[in-house]
Amino acid sequence: MRLATCQTGKTFILYDPDSLSDAGEAPQIGPSLFDPGHWQGTGAIIGQAPGRGASLFLEVAGEHWVLRPYRRGGLIARLSTHRYLWTGLERTRAFREMRLTAELFDQGLPVPRPVATGVIRHGATYEATLITQRIPGARALADRLQQGSANKVMLERIGATIRCFHDAGLDHVDLNARNLLVAARDRVWLIDLDRCRRRSPGRWQRANLERLSRSLEKFGAAVAMQAIREGYDAARD
């Protein structure tokens, strides 16, 4: 994937030219790409995902995108929900996630194709938004569990998919039941790579699985972790 950059005023944009050209009637590359108000005005918003960042589902010239603003959680959110300390453009969370996602996508790993990310600098701080392609028909593992449509084969496939990412060195710091999507034919996708990175094998792999286990407990599906671990271990052989 060939990524390009541009700057318009205070806005820095990293984008995939091929993804934007597929949406032939998309707006010119600029701040409007990341403005929910713009998309609302064009009638492109077709839904919204749950979560802290209030991600929006867009339909643009036949293409389906997810627009996700970066939002803080925890105690720091009391100071600011959407501003981050500026330490350099390539160190922003948005640029790092975009490049990592593109890298994994190029390796054939099941992540959504990144479309564009925009960073707006405000002196010593910045805010940012990421756009990725939406996976057709995909639902979060959390939803499948709550609806009782998660079977053992699917859970084992989730474990095997996590193992593929671990073999590629991806430390997913927020591996939970909402960041694992299940699409047609139970194909598994991993989303939300904010703050993630690639590392040599280590204790972080176990920590990822333990985090997922705690997430499953919150959805009353702790027993599902056994099948996920079986799939994970089988993929190692």
C-alpha positions as CSV (number, residue, x, y, z in Angstrom):
1,M,0.0,0.0,0.0
2,R,1.4,3.4,-1.0
3,L,0.6,6.1,1.6
4,A,0.7,9.8,0.8
5,T,0.8,12.9,3.0
6,C,-0.5,16.4,2.6
7,Q,-1.0,19.5,4.7
8,T,-3.9,22.0,4.7
9,G,-3.4,24.7,7.2
10,K,-3.1,23.1,10.6
11,T,-4.4,19.7,9.3
12,F,-1.9,17.0,8.4
13,I,-3.3,14.1,6.4
14,L,-1.9,10.6,5.7
15,Y,-4.0,8.7,3.2
16,D,-4.2,5.8,0.8
17,P,-4.7,7.3,-2.7
18,D,-6.2,4.0,-4.0
19,S,-9.0,3.9,-1.4
20,L,-9.9,7.5,-2.0
21,S,-9.9,7.1,-5.8
22,D,-12.3,4.1,-5.4
23,A,-14.8,6.5,-3.9
24,G,-15.0,8.6,-7.1
25,E,-17.2,11.3,-5.7
26,A,-15.5,11.7,-2.4
27,P,-14.5,15.3,-1.4
28,Q,-11.2,16.7,-2.2
29,I,-8.5,15.6,0.3
30,G,-8.7,18.1,3.1
31,P,-10.2,18.7,6.6
32,S,-13.7,18.0,5.4
33,L,-12.9,14.3,5.2
34,F,-12.8,14.1,9.0
35,D,-15.7,16.5,9.8
36,P,-18.8,14.7,11.0
37,G,-20.8,17.8,10.2
38,H,-19.7,17.6,6.6
39,W,-20.9,14.0,6.2
40,Q,-24.1,14.8,8.0
41,G,-24.7,17.6,5.5
42,T,-24.2,15.2,2.5
43,G,-26.4,12.5,4.0
44,A,-23.5,10.0,4.0
45,I,-23.9,8.9,7.7
46,I,-25.8,5.6,7.8
47,G,-25.1,4.5,11.3
48,Q,-23.0,4.8,14.5
49,A,-21.0,2.3,16.5
50,P,-21.1,2.1,20.3
51,G,-18.1,3.2,22.2
52,R,-16.2,6.2,23.6
53,G,-15.3,7.7,20.3
54,A,-18.8,7.5,18.7
55,S,-17.5,6.1,15.4
56,L,-19.7,6.9,12.4
57,F,-20.6,4.6,9.5
58,L,-20.4,6.3,6.1
59,E,-21.5,5.5,2.6
60,V,-19.5,7.5,0.1
61,A,-19.9,6.8,-3.6
62,G,-20.6,3.1,-3.0
63,E,-17.8,2.7,-0.5
64,H,-18.4,2.0,3.1
65,W,-16.2,3.6,5.7
66,V,-15.8,4.0,9.5
67,L,-14.9,7.4,10.8
68,R,-13.4,7.2,14.3
69,P,-12.3,10.2,16.3
70,Y,-9.6,9.6,18.9
71,R,-11.0,10.0,22.4
72,R,-9.5,9.6,25.8
73,G,-10.8,7.5,28.6
74,G,-10.1,7.1,32.3
75,L,-9.1,9.9,34.6
76,I,-7.2,11.9,32.0
77,A,-10.5,12.5,30.1
78,R,-11.5,14.9,32.9
79,L,-8.8,17.2,31.5
80,S,-9.6,16.7,27.8
81,T,-11.5,14.0,25.9
82,H,-9.9,14.6,22.5
83,R,-6.6,16.6,22.8
84,Y,-3.2,14.9,23.0
85,L,0.3,16.2,23.6
86,W,2.1,17.1,20.4
87,T,5.5,15.4,20.2
88,G,5.9,15.3,16.5
89,L,3.7,14.3,13.5
90,E,5.0,10.7,13.1
91,R,4.5,10.2,16.8
92,T,0.9,11.1,16.9
93,R,-1.4,8.2,17.7
94,A,-3.2,8.6,14.4
95,F,-0.2,8.4,12.1
96,R,1.2,5.5,14.0
97,E,-2.0,3.5,13.9
98,M,-2.5,4.3,10.2
99,R,1.0,3.1,9.3
100,L,0.8,0.0,11.4
101,T,-2.6,-0.9,10.0
102,A,-1.3,-0.5,6.4
103,E,1.7,-2.6,7.2
104,L,-0.4,-5.5,8.6
105,F,-2.9,-5.1,5.7
106,D,0.0,-5.5,3.2
107,Q,1.0,-8.7,4.9
108,G,-2.5,-10.1,4.3
109,L,-3.5,-10.0,8.0
110,P,-7.3,-9.5,8.6
111,V,-7.4,-5.8,9.4
112,P,-9.6,-3.2,7.7
113,R,-8.0,-1.3,4.9
114,P,-7.0,2.1,6.2
115,V,-8.3,5.0,4.1
116,A,-7.0,8.2,5.7
117,T,-6.1,9.9,9.0
118,G,-6.2,13.5,9.8
119,V,-4.3,15.3,12.6
120,I,-5.1,18.9,13.5
121,R,-2.4,20.7,15.5
122,H,-3.3,23.2,18.2
123,G,0.1,24.4,19.3
124,A,1.3,22.0,22.0
125,T,-1.7,19.6,21.5
126,Y,-3.5,17.9,18.6
127,E,-6.7,16.1,17.9
128,A,-7.2,13.3,15.3
129,T,-9.5,11.1,13.3
130,L,-9.1,7.9,11.4
131,I,-11.1,6.5,8.5
132,T,-11.0,2.8,7.6
133,Q,-13.0,0.7,5.3
134,R,-16.0,-1.0,6.9
135,I,-16.1,-4.8,6.9
136,P,-19.4,-5.9,5.2
137,G,-21.7,-7.7,7.5
138,A,-19.2,-7.8,10.4
139,R,-20.4,-7.9,13.9
140,A,-18.4,-7.6,17.1
141,L,-17.7,-10.8,19.0
142,A,-19.5,-9.2,22.0
143,D,-22.7,-9.0,20.0
144,R,-22.4,-12.6,18.8
145,L,-21.9,-13.7,22.4
146,Q,-24.9,-11.7,23.7
147,Q,-27.1,-13.1,20.9
148,G,-26.0,-16.7,21.6
149,S,-24.6,-17.1,18.0
150,A,-21.0,-17.8,18.9
151,N,-20.2,-21.5,18.3
152,K,-17.1,-23.5,19.2
153,V,-15.7,-23.5,15.7
154,M,-16.0,-19.7,15.4
155,L,-14.3,-19.2,18.8
156,E,-11.5,-21.5,17.8
157,R,-11.0,-19.5,14.6
158,I,-10.8,-16.4,16.7
159,G,-8.0,-18.0,18.8
160,A,-6.2,-19.0,15.6
161,T,-6.5,-15.5,14.2
162,I,-5.1,-14.0,17.4
163,R,-2.2,-16.4,17.1
164,C,-1.5,-15.2,13.5
165,F,-1.2,-11.6,14.8
166,H,1.0,-12.7,17.7
167,D,3.3,-14.5,15.2
168,A,3.5,-11.3,13.3
169,G,4.6,-9.5,16.5
170,L,1.4,-7.5,17.1
171,D,0.9,-6.5,20.7
172,H,-2.8,-5.4,20.8
173,V,-3.0,-3.5,24.0
174,D,-6.8,-3.4,24.0
175,L,-7.8,-6.9,22.9
176,N,-11.4,-7.2,23.8
177,A,-14.7,-8.6,22.6
178,R,-15.6,-5.4,20.7
179,N,-12.3,-5.2,18.8
180,L,-12.8,-8.7,17.3
181,L,-15.2,-8.7,14.4
182,V,-16.8,-11.8,12.8
183,A,-18.0,-11.5,9.2
184,A,-19.4,-13.8,6.6
185,R,-18.3,-17.5,6.9
186,D,-17.1,-16.7,10.4
187,R,-14.1,-14.8,9.1
188,V,-12.4,-12.9,11.9
189,W,-11.0,-9.4,11.8
190,L,-9.1,-7.4,14.3
191,I,-9.7,-3.6,14.7
192,D,-8.6,-0.6,16.7
193,L,-4.9,-0.7,16.7
194,D,-4.5,2.6,18.6
195,R,-1.3,2.4,20.8
196,C,-0.5,-1.1,19.4
197,R,3.0,-2.0,18.3
198,R,5.1,-4.8,17.0
199,R,7.4,-6.6,19.4
200,S,9.5,-9.6,19.9
201,P,7.8,-12.6,21.6
202,G,7.4,-12.1,25.3
203,R,4.9,-11.9,28.3
204,W,2.8,-9.4,26.3
205,Q,1.2,-12.3,24.4
206,R,-0.2,-13.8,27.6
207,A,-1.2,-10.3,28.8
208,N,-3.3,-9.9,25.5
209,L,-5.1,-13.1,26.2
210,E,-5.7,-12.3,29.8
211,R,-7.2,-9.0,28.8
212,L,-9.5,-10.7,26.4
213,S,-10.5,-13.2,29.1
214,R,-11.5,-10.3,31.4
215,S,-13.5,-8.8,28.6
216,L,-15.4,-12.0,28.0
217,E,-16.2,-12.1,31.7
218,K,-17.9,-8.7,31.5
219,F,-20.2,-10.1,28.8
220,G,-21.0,-13.2,30.9
221,A,-19.1,-15.4,28.5
222,A,-16.0,-16.5,30.4
223,V,-16.4,-20.1,29.2
224,A,-15.8,-18.9,25.6
225,M,-12.1,-18.4,26.5
226,Q,-11.5,-22.1,26.6
227,A,-12.3,-22.6,22.9
228,I,-10.4,-19.5,22.0
229,R,-7.3,-20.8,23.8
230,E,-7.7,-24.2,22.1
231,G,-7.7,-22.5,18.7
232,Y,-4.8,-20.3,19.7
233,D,-2.7,-23.3,20.8
234,A,-3.7,-25.4,17.8
235,A,-2.5,-22.7,15.4
236,R,0.9,-22.9,17.0
237,D,1.4,-26.5,15.9
